[in-house]
Amino acid sequence: MNQAIHFPDREIWDEDKQAVCFPALVNGVQLICAIKSEVLLRRFGGAVPLEVFKDNRWDLEEEASDLIRDQQEDDQGWIWIS
């Protein structure tokens, strides 16, 4: 499947989900991608999830792209990086 995937720099911290959430535009349609803070900090270290995300943005966007291509959305249409 040939998809154009773009990641605008609009990540946010979602307190309720305890996750960094960031949009992906797939052929003009927006999907939400996310990674739980515990996963993010365990994988990359650090203390402030949003800063850790920004420092590792390229790797995380690459993982999200792979999940999007593999159609790994959850029931709500979100892509969760584990």
PDB file with SEQRES, HELIX, SHEET and CRYST1 records, atoms N, CA, C and O in Angstrom:
SEQRES   1 A   82  MET ASN GLN ALA ILE HIS PHE PRO ASP ARG GLU ILE TRP          
SEQRES   2 A   82  ASP GLU ASP LYS GLN ALA VAL CYS PHE PRO ALA LEU VAL          
SEQRES   3 A   82  ASN GLY VAL GLN LEU ILE CYS ALA ILE LYS SER GLU VAL          
SEQRES   4 A   82  LEU LEU ARG ARG PHE GLY GLY ALA VAL PRO LEU GLU VAL          
SEQRES   5 A   82  PHE LYS ASP ASN ARG TRP ASP LEU GLU GLU GLU ALA SER          
SEQRES   6 A   82  ASP LEU ILE ARG ASP GLN GLN GLU ASP ASP GLN GLY TRP          
SEQRES   7 A   82  ILE TRP ILE SER                                              
HELIX    1 AA1 SER A   37  PHE A   44  1                                   8    
HELIX    2 AA2 PRO A   49  ASP A   55  1                                   7    
HELIX    3 AA3 ARG A   57  ARG A   69  1                                  13    
SHEET    1 AA1 3 ILE A   5  HIS A   6  0                                        
SHEET    2 AA1 3 ALA A  19  VAL A  26 -1                                        
SHEET    3 AA1 3 ILE A  12  ASP A  14 -1                                        
SHEET    1 AA2 3 ALA A  19  VAL A  26  0                                        
SHEET    2 AA2 3 VAL A  29  LYS A  36 -1                                        
SHEET    3 AA2 3 TRP A  78  ILE A  81  1                                        
CRYST1    1.000    1.000    1.000  90.00  90.00  90.00 P 1           1          
ATOM      1  N   MET A   1       0.850  -1.170   0.000  1.00  0.00           N  
ATOM      2  CA  MET A   1       0.000   0.000   0.000  1.00  0.00           C  
ATOM      3  C   MET A   1       0.899   1.238   0.000  1.00  0.00           C  
ATOM      4  O   MET A   1       1.757   1.372   0.873  1.00  0.00           O  
ATOM      5  N   ASN A   2       0.721   2.124  -0.945  1.00  0.00           N  
ATOM      6  CA  ASN A   2       1.511   3.334  -1.048  1.00  0.00           C  
ATOM      7  C   ASN A   2       0.765   4.471  -0.355  1.00  0.00           C  
ATOM      8  O   ASN A   2      -0.230   4.975  -0.875  1.00  0.00           O  
ATOM      9  N   GLN A   3       1.248   4.872   0.821  1.00  0.00           N  
ATOM     10  CA  GLN A   3       0.585   5.918   1.579  1.00  0.00           C  
ATOM     11  C   GLN A   3       1.548   7.063   1.830  1.00  0.00           C  
ATOM     12  O   GLN A   3       2.719   6.846   2.139  1.00  0.00           O  
ATOM     13  N   ALA A   4       1.051   8.270   1.695  1.00  0.00           N  
ATOM     14  CA  ALA A   4       1.810   9.448   2.075  1.00  0.00           C  
ATOM     15  C   ALA A   4       1.504   9.726   3.545  1.00  0.00           C  
ATOM     16  O   ALA A   4       0.363  10.030   3.895  1.00  0.00           O  
ATOM     17  N   ILE A   5       2.519   9.624   4.405  1.00  0.00           N  
ATOM     18  CA  ILE A   5       2.341   9.824   5.841  1.00  0.00           C  
ATOM     19  C   ILE A   5       3.196  11.016   6.262  1.00  0.00           C  
ATOM     20  O   ILE A   5       4.398  11.060   6.003  1.00  0.00           O  
ATOM     21  N   HIS A   6       2.550  11.980   6.918  1.00  0.00           N  
ATOM     22  CA  HIS A   6       3.235  13.177   7.400  1.00  0.00           C  
ATOM     23  C   HIS A   6       2.923  13.348   8.881  1.00  0.00           C  
ATOM     24  O   HIS A   6       1.826  13.030   9.340  1.00  0.00           O  
ATOM     25  N   PHE A   7       3.905  13.854   9.620  1.00  0.00           N  
ATOM     26  CA  PHE A   7       3.754  14.067  11.051  1.00  0.00           C  
ATOM     27  C   PHE A   7       3.978  15.543  11.375  1.00  0.00           C  
ATOM     28  O   PHE A   7       5.122  15.984  11.483  1.00  0.00           O  
ATOM     29  N   PRO A   8       2.891  16.314  11.532  1.00  0.00           N  
ATOM     30  CA  PRO A   8       3.059  17.711  11.938  1.00  0.00           C  
ATOM     31  C   PRO A   8       3.633  17.773  13.358  1.00  0.00           C  
ATOM     32  O   PRO A   8       3.406  16.867  14.159  1.00  0.00           O  
ATOM     33  N   ASP A   9       4.367  18.830  13.665  1.00  0.00           N  
ATOM     34  CA  ASP A   9       4.944  18.996  15.005  1.00  0.00           C  
ATOM     35  C   ASP A   9       3.882  19.538  15.961  1.00  0.00           C  
ATOM     36  O   ASP A   9       3.925  20.703  16.356  1.00  0.00           O  
ATOM     37  N   ARG A  10       2.930  18.678  16.326  1.00  0.00           N  
ATOM     38  CA  ARG A  10       1.835  19.097  17.212  1.00  0.00           C  
ATOM     39  C   ARG A  10       1.596  18.067  18.300  1.00  0.00           C  
ATOM     40  O   ARG A  10       0.449  17.737  18.603  1.00  0.00           O  
ATOM     41  N   GLU A  11       2.662  17.558  18.888  1.00  0.00           N  
ATOM     42  CA  GLU A  11       2.514  16.574  19.952  1.00  0.00           C  
ATOM     43  C   GLU A  11       2.017  17.255  21.231  1.00  0.00           C  
ATOM     44  O   GLU A  11       2.308  18.425  21.483  1.00  0.00           O  
ATOM     45  N   ILE A  12       1.269  16.505  22.021  1.00  0.00           N  
ATOM     46  CA  ILE A  12       0.742  17.011  23.292  1.00  0.00           C  
ATOM     47  C   ILE A  12       0.890  15.933  24.359  1.00  0.00           C  
ATOM     48  O   ILE A  12       1.016  14.746  24.057  1.00  0.00           O  
ATOM     49  N   TRP A  13       0.872  16.371  25.599  1.00  0.00           N  
ATOM     50  CA  TRP A  13       0.818  15.458  26.730  1.00  0.00           C  
ATOM     51  C   TRP A  13      -0.645  15.297  27.119  1.00  0.00           C  
ATOM     52  O   TRP A  13      -1.319  16.289  27.395  1.00  0.00           O  
ATOM     53  N   ASP A  14      -1.149  14.064  27.145  1.00  0.00           N  
ATOM     54  CA  ASP A  14      -2.526  13.780  27.545  1.00  0.00           C  
ATOM     55  C   ASP A  14      -2.487  13.209  28.958  1.00  0.00           C  
ATOM     56  O   ASP A  14      -2.089  12.065  29.174  1.00  0.00           O  
ATOM     57  N   GLU A  15      -2.907  14.026  29.902  1.00  0.00           N  
ATOM     58  CA  GLU A  15      -2.853  13.635  31.322  1.00  0.00           C  
ATOM     59  C   GLU A  15      -3.732  12.425  31.606  1.00  0.00           C  
ATOM     60  O   GLU A  15      -3.332  11.531  32.351  1.00  0.00           O  
ATOM     61  N   ASP A  16      -4.926  12.386  31.021  1.00  0.00           N  
ATOM     62  CA  ASP A  16      -5.849  11.274  31.262  1.00  0.00           C  
ATOM     63  C   ASP A  16      -5.278   9.942  30.775  1.00  0.00           C  
ATOM     64  O   ASP A  16      -5.423   8.920  31.445  1.00  0.00           O  
ATOM     65  N   LYS A  17      -4.644   9.955  29.632  1.00  0.00           N  
ATOM     66  CA  LYS A  17      -4.095   8.726  29.059  1.00  0.00           C  
ATOM     67  C   LYS A  17      -2.670   8.459  29.525  1.00  0.00           C  
ATOM     68  O   LYS A  17      -2.133   7.375  29.302  1.00  0.00           O  
ATOM     69  N   GLN A  18      -2.049   9.464  30.181  1.00  0.00           N  
ATOM     70  CA  GLN A  18      -0.645   9.370  30.597  1.00  0.00           C  
ATOM     71  C   GLN A  18       0.220   8.989  29.397  1.00  0.00           C  
ATOM     72  O   GLN A  18       1.024   8.059  29.450  1.00  0.00           O  
ATOM     73  N   ALA A  19       0.022   9.746  28.308  1.00  0.00           N  
ATOM     74  CA  ALA A  19       0.693   9.429  27.050  1.00  0.00           C  
ATOM     75  C   ALA A  19       0.992  10.707  26.273  1.00  0.00           C  
ATOM     76  O   ALA A  19       0.307  11.720  26.412  1.00  0.00           O  
ATOM     77  N   VAL A  20       2.032  10.626  25.454  1.00  0.00           N  
ATOM     78  CA  VAL A  20       2.287  11.666  24.470  1.00  0.00           C  
ATOM     79  C   VAL A  20       1.496  11.278  23.220  1.00  0.00           C  
ATOM     80  O   VAL A  20       1.626  10.165  22.712  1.00  0.00           O  
ATOM     81  N   CYS A  21       0.688  12.197  22.740  1.00  0.00           N  
ATOM     82  CA  CYS A  21      -0.150  11.960  21.560  1.00  0.00           C  
ATOM     83  C   CYS A  21       0.307  12.898  20.446  1.00  0.00           C  
ATOM     84  O   CYS A  21       0.638  14.058  20.688  1.00  0.00           O  
ATOM     85  N   PHE A  22       0.317  12.373  19.222  1.00  0.00           N  
ATOM     86  CA  PHE A  22       0.758  13.186  18.094  1.00  0.00           C  
ATOM     87  C   PHE A  22       0.003  12.763  16.840  1.00  0.00           C  
ATOM     88  O   PHE A  22      -0.282  11.582  16.641  1.00  0.00           O  
ATOM     89  N   PRO A  23      -0.321  13.756  15.987  1.00  0.00           N  
ATOM     90  CA  PRO A  23      -1.106  13.445  14.793  1.00  0.00           C  
ATOM     91  C   PRO A  23      -0.244  12.911  13.658  1.00  0.00           C  
ATOM     92  O   PRO A  23       0.946  13.210  13.553  1.00  0.00           O  
ATOM     93  N   ALA A  24      -0.880  12.116  12.821  1.00  0.00           N  
ATOM     94  CA  ALA A  24      -0.290  11.668  11.564  1.00  0.00           C  
ATOM     95  C   ALA A  24      -1.317  11.964  10.476  1.00  0.00           C  
ATOM     96  O   ALA A  24      -2.504  11.679  10.633  1.00  0.00           O  
ATOM     97  N   LEU A  25      -0.854  12.529   9.389  1.00  0.00           N  
ATOM     98  CA  LEU A  25      -1.727  12.757   8.238  1.00  0.00           C  
ATOM     99  C   LEU A  25      -1.418  11.686   7.213  1.00  0.00           C  
ATOM    100  O   LEU A  25      -0.309  11.603   6.687  1.00  0.00           O  
ATOM    101  N   VAL A  26      -2.435  10.859   6.938  1.00  0.00           N  
ATOM    102  CA  VAL A  26      -2.277   9.746   6.003  1.00  0.00           C  
ATOM    103  C   VAL A  26      -3.175  10.027   4.806  1.00  0.00           C  
ATOM    104  O   VAL A  26      -4.399   9.921   4.888  1.00  0.00           O  
ATOM    105  N   ASN A  27      -2.544  10.388   3.696  1.00  0.00           N  
ATOM    106  CA  ASN A  27      -3.299  10.769   2.498  1.00  0.00           C  
ATOM    107  C   ASN A  27      -4.371  11.806   2.824  1.00  0.00           C  
ATOM    108  O   ASN A  27      -5.489  11.737   2.315  1.00  0.00           O  
ATOM    109  N   GLY A  28      -4.016  12.769   3.681  1.00  0.00           N  
ATOM    110  CA  GLY A  28      -4.925  13.853   4.042  1.00  0.00           C  
ATOM    111  C   GLY A  28      -5.868  13.560   5.193  1.00  0.00           C  
ATOM    112  O   GLY A  28      -6.569  14.464   5.648  1.00  0.00           O  
ATOM    113  N   VAL A  29      -5.908  12.328   5.679  1.00  0.00           N  
ATOM    114  CA  VAL A  29      -6.776  11.949   6.798  1.00  0.00           C  
ATOM    115  C   VAL A  29      -5.931  11.915   8.071  1.00  0.00           C  
ATOM    116  O   VAL A  29      -4.838  11.350   8.085  1.00  0.00           O  
ATOM    117  N   GLN A  30      -6.454  12.533   9.151  1.00  0.00           N  
ATOM    118  CA  GLN A  30      -5.697  12.562  10.393  1.00  0.00           C  
ATOM    119  C   GLN A  30      -5.951  11.337  11.249  1.00  0.00           C  
ATOM    120  O   GLN A  30      -7.097  10.956  11.486  1.00  0.00           O  
ATOM    121  N   LEU A  31      -4.871  10.727  11.708  1.00  0.00           N  
ATOM    122  CA  LEU A  31      -4.900   9.664  12.713  1.00  0.00           C  
ATOM    123  C   LEU A  31      -4.180  10.187  13.946  1.00  0.00           C  
ATOM    124  O   LEU A  31      -3.340  11.080  13.845  1.00  0.00           O  
ATOM    125  N   ILE A  32      -4.503   9.639  15.096  1.00  0.00           N  
ATOM    126  CA  ILE A  32      -3.778   9.994  16.313  1.00  0.00           C  
ATOM    127  C   ILE A  32      -2.878   8.826  16.693  1.00  0.00           C  
ATOM    128  O   ILE A  32      -3.313   7.675  16.755  1.00  0.00           O  
ATOM    129  N   CYS A  33      -1.619   9.150  16.945  1.00  0.00           N  
ATOM    130  CA  CYS A  33      -0.635   8.179  17.416  1.00  0.00           C  
ATOM    131  C   CYS A  33      -0.313   8.523  18.863  1.00  0.00           C  
ATOM    132  O   CYS A  33      -0.426   9.680  19.270  1.00  0.00           O  
ATOM    133  N   ALA A  34       0.087   7.527  19.638  1.00  0.00           N  
ATOM    134  CA  ALA A  34       0.392   7.784  21.043  1.00  0.00           C  
ATOM    135  C   ALA A  34       1.382   6.760  21.565  1.00  0.00           C  
ATOM    136  O   ALA A  34       1.517   5.655  21.039  1.00  0.00           O  
ATOM    137  N   ILE A  35       2.076   7.178  22.633  1.00  0.00           N  
ATOM    138  CA  ILE A  35       2.951   6.283  23.369  1.00  0.00           C  
ATOM    139  C   ILE A  35       2.810   6.619  24.843  1.00  0.00           C  
ATOM    140  O   ILE A  35       2.920   7.780  25.237  1.00  0.00           O  
ATOM    141  N   LYS A  36       2.565   5.600  25.656  1.00  0.00           N  
ATOM    142  CA  LYS A  36       2.420   5.775  27.099  1.00  0.00           C  
ATOM    143  C   LYS A  36       3.737   6.263  27.690  1.00  0.00           C  
ATOM    144  O   LYS A  36       4.812   5.878  27.231  1.00  0.00           O  
ATOM    145  N   SER A  37       3.647   7.114  28.710  1.00  0.00           N  
ATOM    146  CA  SER A  37       4.861   7.667  29.313  1.00  0.00           C  
ATOM    147  C   SER A  37       5.758   6.578  29.869  1.00  0.00           C  
ATOM    148  O   SER A  37       6.978   6.664  29.731  1.00  0.00           O  
ATOM    149  N   GLU A  38       5.186   5.545  30.500  1.00  0.00           N  
ATOM    150  CA  GLU A  38       6.028   4.489  31.075  1.00  0.00           C  
ATOM    151  C   GLU A  38       6.823   3.762  29.995  1.00  0.00           C  
ATOM    152  O   GLU A  38       7.977   3.395  30.217  1.00  0.00           O  
ATOM    153  N   VAL A  39       6.215   3.551  28.827  1.00  0.00           N  
ATOM    154  CA  VAL A  39       6.913   2.901  27.713  1.00  0.00           C  
ATOM    155  C   VAL A  39       8.013   3.822  27.189  1.00  0.00           C  
ATOM    156  O   VAL A  39       9.144   3.390  26.965  1.00  0.00           O  
ATOM    157  N   LEU A  40       7.674   5.071  26.999  1.00  0.00           N  
ATOM    158  CA  LEU A  40       8.618   6.052  26.470  1.00  0.00           C  
ATOM    159  C   LEU A  40       9.841   6.187  27.375  1.00  0.00           C  
ATOM    160  O   LEU A  40      10.977   6.135  26.905  1.00  0.00           O  
ATOM    161  N   LEU A  41       9.601   6.359  28.672  1.00  0.00           N  
ATOM    162  CA  LEU A  41      10.712   6.559  29.611  1.00  0.00           C  
ATOM    163  C   LEU A  41      11.519   5.281  29.810  1.00  0.00           C  
ATOM    164  O   LEU A  41      12.734   5.343  29.999  1.00  0.00           O  
ATOM    165  N   ARG A  42      10.867   4.133  29.771  1.00  0.00           N  
ATOM    166  CA  ARG A  42      11.592   2.865  29.896  1.00  0.00           C  
ATOM    167  C   ARG A  42      12.517   2.655  28.696  1.00  0.00           C  
ATOM    168  O   ARG A  42      13.653   2.203  28.847  1.00  0.00           O  
ATOM    169  N   ARG A  43      12.026   2.981  27.524  1.00  0.00           N  
ATOM    170  CA  ARG A  43      12.811   2.754  26.303  1.00  0.00           C  
ATOM    171  C   ARG A  43      13.945   3.749  26.121  1.00  0.00           C  
ATOM    172  O   ARG A  43      15.034   3.376  25.685  1.00  0.00           O  
ATOM    173  N   PHE A  44      13.695   5.032  26.456  1.00  0.00           N  
ATOM    174  CA  PHE A  44      14.661   6.070  26.131  1.00  0.00           C  
ATOM    175  C   PHE A  44      15.282   6.754  27.340  1.00  0.00           C  
ATOM    176  O   PHE A  44      16.219   7.538  27.186  1.00  0.00           O  
ATOM    177  N   GLY A  45      14.778   6.473  28.543  1.00  0.00           N  
ATOM    178  CA  GLY A  45      15.286   7.173  29.720  1.00  0.00           C  
ATOM    179  C   GLY A  45      14.690   8.563  29.806  1.00  0.00           C  
ATOM    180  O   GLY A  45      13.769   8.903  29.064  1.00  0.00           O  
ATOM    181  N   GLY A  46      15.222   9.365  30.714  1.00  0.00           N  
ATOM    182  CA  GLY A  46      14.728  10.718  30.885  1.00  0.00           C  
ATOM    183  C   GLY A  46      13.642  10.786  31.931  1.00  0.00           C  
ATOM    184  O   GLY A  46      13.307   9.789  32.569  1.00  0.00           O  
ATOM    185  N   ALA A  47      13.088  11.990  32.101  1.00  0.00           N  
ATOM    186  CA  ALA A  47      12.095  12.200  33.151  1.00  0.00           C  
ATOM    187  C   ALA A  47      10.833  12.917  32.672  1.00  0.00           C  
ATOM    188  O   ALA A  47       9.769  12.759  33.271  1.00  0.00           O  
ATOM    189  N   VAL A  48      10.942  13.700  31.601  1.00  0.00           N  
ATOM    190  CA  VAL A  48       9.805  14.486  31.117  1.00  0.00           C  
ATOM    191  C   VAL A  48       9.367  13.908  29.767  1.00  0.00           C  
ATOM    192  O   VAL A  48      10.053  14.086  28.760  1.00  0.00           O  
ATOM    193  N   PRO A  49       8.217  13.212  29.750  1.00  0.00           N  
ATOM    194  CA  PRO A  49       7.811  12.491  28.538  1.00  0.00           C  
ATOM    195  C   PRO A  49       7.796  13.327  27.255  1.00  0.00           C  
ATOM    196  O   PRO A  49       8.251  12.853  26.215  1.00  0.00           O  
ATOM    197  N   LEU A  50       7.291  14.535  27.307  1.00  0.00           N  
ATOM    198  CA  LEU A  50       7.211  15.349  26.092  1.00  0.00           C  
ATOM    199  C   LEU A  50       8.614  15.686  25.566  1.00  0.00           C  
ATOM    200  O   LEU A  50       8.840  15.689  24.356  1.00  0.00           O  
ATOM    201  N   GLU A  51       9.541  15.966  26.466  1.00  0.00           N  
ATOM    202  CA  GLU A  51      10.921  16.243  26.050  1.00  0.00           C  
ATOM    203  C   GLU A  51      11.580  14.993  25.474  1.00  0.00           C  
ATOM    204  O   GLU A  51      12.291  15.069  24.472  1.00  0.00           O  
ATOM    205  N   VAL A  52      11.345  13.838  26.109  1.00  0.00           N  
ATOM    206  CA  VAL A  52      11.909  12.576  25.616  1.00  0.00           C  
ATOM    207  C   VAL A  52      11.355  12.274  24.225  1.00  0.00           C  
ATOM    208  O   VAL A  52      12.089  11.830  23.342  1.00  0.00           O  
ATOM    209  N   PHE A  53      10.057  12.517  24.036  1.00  0.00           N  
ATOM    210  CA  PHE A  53       9.455  12.312  22.719  1.00  0.00           C  
ATOM    211  C   PHE A  53      10.157  13.195  21.681  1.00  0.00           C  
ATOM    212  O   PHE A  53      10.552  12.711  20.620  1.00  0.00           O  
ATOM    213  N   LYS A  54      10.310  14.472  21.984  1.00  0.00           N  
ATOM    214  CA  LYS A  54      10.930  15.398  21.028  1.00  0.00           C  
ATOM    215  C   LYS A  54      12.355  14.975  20.686  1.00  0.00           C  
ATOM    216  O   LYS A  54      12.782  15.092  19.538  1.00  0.00           O  
ATOM    217  N   ASP A  55      13.087  14.485  21.680  1.00  0.00           N  
ATOM    218  CA  ASP A  55      14.464  14.042  21.448  1.00  0.00           C  
ATOM    219  C   ASP A  55      14.542  12.789  20.579  1.00  0.00           C  
ATOM    220  O   ASP A  55      15.566  12.534  19.945  1.00  0.00           O  
ATOM    221  N   ASN A  56      13.458  12.003  20.548  1.00  0.00           N  
ATOM    222  CA  ASN A  56      13.444  10.732  19.815  1.00  0.00           C  
ATOM    223  C   ASN A  56      12.376  10.701  18.736  1.00  0.00           C  
ATOM    224  O   ASN A  56      11.955   9.635  18.289  1.00  0.00           O  
ATOM    225  N   ARG A  57      11.946  11.883  18.325  1.00  0.00           N  
ATOM    226  CA  ARG A  57      10.845  12.025  17.363  1.00  0.00           C  
ATOM    227  C   ARG A  57      11.022  11.166  16.120  1.00  0.00           C  
ATOM    228  O   ARG A  57      10.085  10.472  15.726  1.00  0.00           O  
ATOM    229  N   TRP A  58      12.198  11.189  15.486  1.00  0.00           N  
ATOM    230  CA  TRP A  58      12.380  10.506  14.211  1.00  0.00           C  
ATOM    231  C   TRP A  58      12.181   9.004  14.348  1.00  0.00           C  
ATOM    232  O   TRP A  58      11.531   8.385  13.506  1.00  0.00           O  
ATOM    233  N   ASP A  59      12.736   8.414  15.403  1.00  0.00           N  
ATOM    234  CA  ASP A  59      12.562   6.968  15.616  1.00  0.00           C  
ATOM    235  C   ASP A  59      11.106   6.621  15.875  1.00  0.00           C  
ATOM    236  O   ASP A  59      10.599   5.631  15.347  1.00  0.00           O  
ATOM    237  N   LEU A  60      10.429   7.431  16.686  1.00  0.00           N  
ATOM    238  CA  LEU A  60       9.030   7.152  17.024  1.00  0.00           C  
ATOM    239  C   LEU A  60       8.111   7.355  15.824  1.00  0.00           C  
ATOM    240  O   LEU A  60       7.159   6.597  15.642  1.00  0.00           O  
ATOM    241  N   GLU A  61       8.379   8.357  15.012  1.00  0.00           N  
ATOM    242  CA  GLU A  61       7.575   8.552  13.803  1.00  0.00           C  
ATOM    243  C   GLU A  61       7.783   7.406  12.816  1.00  0.00           C  
ATOM    244  O   GLU A  61       6.847   7.008  12.122  1.00  0.00           O  
ATOM    245  N   GLU A  62       8.993   6.877  12.750  1.00  0.00           N  
ATOM    246  CA  GLU A  62       9.255   5.721  11.882  1.00  0.00           C  
ATOM    247  C   GLU A  62       8.468   4.500  12.352  1.00  0.00           C  
ATOM    248  O   GLU A  62       7.882   3.781  11.542  1.00  0.00           O  
ATOM    249  N   GLU A  63       8.460   4.270  13.670  1.00  0.00           N  
ATOM    250  CA  GLU A  63       7.664   3.155  14.218  1.00  0.00           C  
ATOM    251  C   GLU A  63       6.183   3.358  13.944  1.00  0.00           C  
ATOM    252  O   GLU A  63       5.486   2.421  13.553  1.00  0.00           O  
ATOM    253  N   ALA A  64       5.699   4.580  14.148  1.00  0.00           N  
ATOM    254  CA  ALA A  64       4.284   4.874  13.888  1.00  0.00           C  
ATOM    255  C   ALA A  64       3.958   4.638  12.420  1.00  0.00           C  
ATOM    256  O   ALA A  64       2.898   4.099  12.102  1.00  0.00           O  
ATOM    257  N   SER A  65       4.860   5.037  11.517  1.00  0.00           N  
ATOM    258  CA  SER A  65       4.641   4.811  10.083  1.00  0.00           C  
ATOM    259  C   SER A  65       4.479   3.333   9.776  1.00  0.00           C  
ATOM    260  O   SER A  65       3.596   2.942   9.013  1.00  0.00           O  
ATOM    261  N   ASP A  66       5.340   2.511  10.375  1.00  0.00           N  
ATOM    262  CA  ASP A  66       5.243   1.064  10.163  1.00  0.00           C  
ATOM    263  C   ASP A  66       3.904   0.520  10.669  1.00  0.00           C  
ATOM    264  O   ASP A  66       3.277  -0.308  10.008  1.00  0.00           O  
ATOM    265  N   LEU A  67       3.471   0.989  11.840  1.00  0.00           N  
ATOM    266  CA  LEU A  67       2.187   0.529  12.393  1.00  0.00           C  
ATOM    267  C   LEU A  67       1.016   0.982  11.521  1.00  0.00           C  
ATOM    268  O   LEU A  67       0.057   0.236  11.326  1.00  0.00           O  
ATOM    269  N   ILE A  68       1.100   2.198  11.001  1.00  0.00           N  
ATOM    270  CA  ILE A  68       0.045   2.703  10.116  1.00  0.00           C  
ATOM    271  C   ILE A  68      -0.016   1.850   8.849  1.00  0.00           C  
ATOM    272  O   ILE A  68      -1.098   1.444   8.425  1.00  0.00           O  
ATOM    273  N   ARG A  69       1.130   1.582   8.253  1.00  0.00           N  
ATOM    274  CA  ARG A  69       1.162   0.755   7.037  1.00  0.00           C  
ATOM    275  C   ARG A  69       0.613  -0.648   7.291  1.00  0.00           C  
ATOM    276  O   ARG A  69      -0.003  -1.251   6.412  1.00  0.00           O  
ATOM    277  N   ASP A  70       0.843  -1.165   8.511  1.00  0.00           N  
ATOM    278  CA  ASP A  70       0.351  -2.497   8.878  1.00  0.00           C  
ATOM    279  C   ASP A  70      -1.085  -2.461   9.406  1.00  0.00           C  
ATOM    280  O   ASP A  70      -1.619  -3.481   9.840  1.00  0.00           O  
ATOM    281  N   GLN A  71      -1.709  -1.268   9.365  1.00  0.00           N  
ATOM    282  CA  GLN A  71      -3.100  -1.080   9.801  1.00  0.00           C  
ATOM    283  C   GLN A  71      -3.325  -1.579  11.224  1.00  0.00           C  
ATOM    284  O   GLN A  71      -4.226  -2.379  11.475  1.00  0.00           O  
ATOM    285  N   GLN A  72      -2.500  -1.103  12.152  1.00  0.00           N  
ATOM    286  CA  GLN A  72      -2.551  -1.545  13.548  1.00  0.00           C  
ATOM    287  C   GLN A  72      -3.348  -0.598  14.454  1.00  0.00           C  
ATOM    288  O   GLN A  72      -3.016  -0.446  15.630  1.00  0.00           O  
ATOM    289  N   GLU A  73      -4.389   0.034  13.918  1.00  0.00           N  
ATOM    290  CA  GLU A  73      -5.217   0.926  14.723  1.00  0.00           C  
ATOM    291  C   GLU A  73      -6.001   0.134  15.764  1.00  0.00           C  
ATOM    292  O   GLU A  73      -6.383  -1.012  15.528  1.00  0.00           O  
ATOM    293  N   ASP A  74      -6.242   0.769  16.941  1.00  0.00           N  
ATOM    294  CA  ASP A  74      -7.079   0.124  17.950  1.00  0.00           C  
ATOM    295  C   ASP A  74      -8.557   0.368  17.620  1.00  0.00           C  
ATOM    296  O   ASP A  74      -8.875   0.880  16.546  1.00  0.00           O  
ATOM    297  N   ASP A  75      -9.449   0.008  18.528  1.00  0.00           N  
ATOM    298  CA  ASP A  75     -10.892   0.135  18.286  1.00  0.00           C  
ATOM    299  C   ASP A  75     -11.337   1.587  18.065  1.00  0.00           C  
ATOM    300  O   ASP A  75     -12.346   1.832  17.404  1.00  0.00           O  
ATOM    301  N   GLN A  76     -10.585   2.548  18.618  1.00  0.00           N  
ATOM    302  CA  GLN A  76     -10.906   3.947  18.450  1.00  0.00           C  
ATOM    303  C   GLN A  76     -10.173   4.583  17.259  1.00  0.00           C  
ATOM    304  O   GLN A  76     -10.314   5.779  17.005  1.00  0.00           O  
ATOM    305  N   GLY A  77      -9.407   3.787  16.548  1.00  0.00           N  
ATOM    306  CA  GLY A  77      -8.684   4.294  15.394  1.00  0.00           C  
ATOM    307  C   GLY A  77      -7.338   4.918  15.742  1.00  0.00           C  
ATOM    308  O   GLY A  77      -6.747   5.609  14.912  1.00  0.00           O  
ATOM    309  N   TRP A  78      -6.845   4.686  16.956  1.00  0.00           N  
ATOM    310  CA  TRP A  78      -5.565   5.227  17.393  1.00  0.00           C  
ATOM    311  C   TRP A  78      -4.448   4.230  17.103  1.00  0.00           C  
ATOM    312  O   TRP A  78      -4.667   3.019  17.077  1.00  0.00           O  
ATOM    313  N   ILE A  79      -3.245   4.763  16.886  1.00  0.00           N  
ATOM    314  CA  ILE A  79      -2.036   3.966  16.728  1.00  0.00           C  
ATOM    315  C   ILE A  79      -1.247   4.097  18.028  1.00  0.00           C  
ATOM    316  O   ILE A  79      -0.850   5.198  18.409  1.00  0.00           O  
ATOM    317  N   TRP A  80      -1.021   2.973  18.706  1.00  0.00           N  
ATOM    318  CA  TRP A  80      -0.262   2.971  19.969  1.00  0.00           C  
ATOM    319  C   TRP A  80       1.092   2.329  19.754  1.00  0.00           C  
ATOM    320  O   TRP A  80       1.175   1.182  19.315  1.00  0.00           O  
ATOM    321  N   ILE A  81       2.160   3.061  20.062  1.00  0.00           N  
ATOM    322  CA  ILE A  81       3.515   2.531  19.994  1.00  0.00           C  
ATOM    323  C   ILE A  81       3.803   1.815  21.304  1.00  0.00           C  
ATOM    324  O   ILE A  81       3.560   2.356  22.382  1.00  0.00           O  
ATOM    325  N   SER A  82       4.320   0.594  21.206  1.00  0.00           N  
ATOM    326  CA  SER A  82       4.616  -0.157  22.436  1.00  0.00           C  
ATOM    327  C   SER A  82       6.093  -0.414  22.574  1.00  0.00           C  
ATOM    328  O   SER A  82       6.524  -1.033  23.547  1.00  0.00           O  
TER     329      SER A  82                                                      
END                                                                             
